[in-house]
Amino acid sequence: MNETKQLIEKIIEGIQEKKGKNIITADLTGIEDTICKYFVICQGNSPSQVLAVTDSVKDHVRKETGTKVVSIDGQRNAQWVAMDYSDVIVHIFLPEVRNFYDLEHLWADAKLTSIPDLD
């Protein structure tokens, strides 16, 4: 399994550990001039859950792969946190903010994969 696929798998595990929901991966590799190869998009029901998911992803990925997050934006108000892993950007939203920005629709050319919720 290549490094990027393994990274995505560990990101998803980190999200699921804190009950992040509606996980979608967007494969951007077939689209020219993108900032990364994949998006992983999910949501938490409250700002505190968004932050818990963020911390869980950061810790789980580092522990399992040794990869550190390049940068994290949005933690102050915790409505939309973006975590940059170079080839993969993780977006953790509050549901209403996710609906507003609708990244899945914006990147409709990407191959979208929905990950079932764990519960």
C-alpha positions as CSV (number, residue, x, y, z in Angstrom):
1,M,0.0,0.0,0.0
2,N,1.5,3.4,-0.9
3,E,2.2,6.0,1.7
4,T,-0.7,8.3,0.8
5,K,-3.3,5.5,1.0
6,Q,-1.9,4.4,4.4
7,L,-2.0,8.1,5.5
8,I,-5.7,8.3,4.5
9,E,-6.5,5.1,6.3
10,K,-4.9,6.4,9.5
11,I,-6.6,9.8,9.2
12,I,-10.0,8.0,8.9
13,E,-9.2,5.9,12.0
14,G,-8.4,9.0,13.9
15,I,-11.7,10.6,12.8
16,Q,-13.7,7.5,13.7
17,E,-12.0,7.3,17.1
18,K,-13.8,10.5,18.1
19,K,-17.1,9.7,16.3
20,G,-16.5,12.0,13.4
21,K,-19.4,11.5,10.9
22,N,-20.1,11.6,7.1
23,I,-16.5,10.9,6.1
24,I,-15.8,11.4,2.4
25,T,-12.6,11.0,0.6
26,A,-12.1,13.0,-2.6
27,D,-9.5,11.7,-5.0
28,L,-8.1,14.8,-6.8
29,T,-5.3,12.9,-8.7
30,G,-7.2,13.1,-12.0
31,I,-7.7,16.9,-11.8
32,E,-5.0,19.3,-12.9
33,D,-3.4,22.0,-10.7
34,T,-4.8,20.9,-7.4
35,I,-3.2,21.8,-4.1
36,C,-3.1,18.2,-3.0
37,K,-3.9,14.7,-4.1
38,Y,-6.8,13.9,-1.7
39,F,-9.3,15.6,0.6
40,V,-10.7,13.8,3.6
41,I,-13.9,15.6,4.7
42,C,-15.9,14.9,7.8
43,Q,-17.9,16.6,10.5
44,G,-18.3,16.9,14.3
45,N,-21.5,18.0,16.0
46,S,-19.9,20.8,18.2
47,P,-16.8,22.9,18.2
48,S,-15.4,20.7,21.0
49,Q,-16.0,17.6,18.9
50,V,-14.3,19.2,15.9
51,L,-11.3,19.9,18.1
52,A,-11.3,16.4,19.6
53,V,-11.4,14.9,16.0
54,T,-8.5,17.3,15.0
55,D,-6.4,16.1,18.0
56,S,-7.2,12.5,17.4
57,V,-6.2,12.6,13.8
58,K,-3.0,14.4,14.6
59,D,-2.0,12.0,17.4
60,H,-3.2,8.8,15.6
61,V,-1.4,9.6,12.3
62,R,1.8,10.6,14.1
63,K,1.8,7.4,16.2
64,E,0.9,5.0,13.3
65,T,2.9,6.5,10.5
66,G,5.4,9.0,12.0
67,T,3.9,11.7,9.8
68,K,3.4,15.1,11.3
69,V,0.8,17.6,10.2
70,V,2.3,20.4,8.2
71,S,-0.2,23.0,9.4
72,I,-3.6,23.3,11.0
73,D,-6.0,26.2,10.5
74,G,-9.3,27.1,12.0
75,Q,-8.8,25.8,15.6
76,R,-9.7,29.1,17.2
77,N,-13.4,29.0,16.3
78,A,-13.5,25.3,15.5
79,Q,-16.2,25.6,12.8
80,W,-14.0,24.4,10.0
81,V,-10.5,23.0,10.7
82,A,-8.2,22.2,7.9
83,M,-5.2,19.9,8.5
84,D,-2.5,19.9,5.8
85,Y,-0.6,16.7,5.3
86,S,0.9,17.9,1.9
87,D,-0.7,15.2,-0.3
88,V,-3.8,15.0,1.9
89,I,-5.9,17.9,3.3
90,V,-8.3,17.0,6.1
91,H,-11.4,19.2,6.5
92,I,-13.3,18.8,9.8
93,F,-16.6,20.8,9.8
94,L,-19.6,21.7,11.9
95,P,-22.6,20.3,9.9
96,E,-24.0,23.8,8.9
97,V,-20.6,25.1,7.8
98,R,-20.0,22.0,5.8
99,N,-23.4,22.4,4.1
100,F,-22.6,26.1,3.4
101,Y,-19.2,25.4,1.7
102,D,-20.2,22.1,0.1
103,L,-16.7,21.1,-0.9
104,E,-18.0,17.8,-2.3
105,H,-20.0,19.7,-4.9
106,L,-17.2,22.2,-5.5
107,W,-14.9,19.3,-6.4
108,A,-17.5,17.3,-8.3
109,D,-14.9,16.2,-10.8
110,A,-13.1,14.3,-8.0
111,K,-13.8,10.6,-7.4
112,L,-15.7,10.7,-4.1
113,T,-15.8,7.8,-1.7
114,S,-18.2,7.7,1.3
115,I,-16.9,6.0,4.4
116,P,-19.8,4.5,6.5
117,D,-20.3,5.8,10.0
118,L,-19.1,3.3,12.6
119,D,-22.2,3.3,14.9
